[in-house]
Amino acid sequence: MPALTEIASQVRRDILRQVHGVNSGHPGGSLGCADFMTALYFDIMKHNPENFDMNAIEQDVFVLSNGHISPVFYSVLARSGYFPISELGTFRKLDSRLQGHPTTHEGLPGVRIASGSLGQGMSVAIGAALAKKLNNDQHIVYSLHGDGELQEGQNWEAIMFAPNHNVDNLIVTIDWNGQQIDGPTHKVNDLGNIRQKFDAFGWYTMEMNGNDMDEVVHTLNEAKSMVGKGKPIAIIMHTIMGKGVDFMENDHNWHGVAPSNEQLEKALGQLQETLGDY
């Protein structure tokens, strides 16, 4: 298998080409989370793309809460074998299974929850984790959330609930890139210190640079070692929106804007093609 960093480079190319192909989508957060998602699907999670079903018995589960970063989700699903890589070319087109936000009624393998409305994924992930406990299934539930998404109040009910009910088979990651669609998060609705908030609610917490592959893998493995110890685990992941494309980095304007033909060419020139474009 190619190195994780090589896979992540191809994933970033997939993201850009999907969004450019329909002049619609969300490249910024997708690019920032490419390293995390690559590590999760190609190294950390115990999952079986050839045996996908909605129940995920004896498999790890991933819940994408910030569903607008679907391009990175679809890329890692396709590249890890859930559906043909060529299907990435149908992103957001009529009758495609690859909608702008992941949905379930099209039956796309790898997707277990529709996640367009922000703020709901934490609750779903907790429910999935509790179901595994009831089934004596020792596998782990992972979830990913945006920092701006934490402005949704339902998150905080869930964050309070999980430690109170010993949901200790859950690893939640927060993408703290400091950007959201309307601008920097500290200007839109300041989140303060996210890690201190999770600490105060009774979680095990840790932080990592989400754009350093070695650190991502190390931290996720450390988080796995904390499973079963009485508390849910939260990873505060520092990323750069638009990571890998110099003119997109740290710019909230790329939250939901597709690159032009010229911008796509420039962006792809900065990213190595490692697995072959679709």
Protein Blocks (a to p, Z undefined) as FASTA:
>chain_A
ZZfklmmmmmmmmmmmmmmmnopajfklmmmmmmmmmmmmmmmpccdfklgcfklpoiac
dddfblmlmmmmmmmmmmnopacfklmmmgoiahiabdfbdcfklopghiabdcfbghkl
mmmmmmmmmmmmmnopabdcdddddfklmmpmklmmmmmmmmmnopakbccddddehpaf
kbcfklmopgbjmklmmmmnopacddddfkbfklmmmmmmmmmmmgonhpacddddddde
hihiaklgopaklmmpccdfklmmmmmmmpccfkopZZ
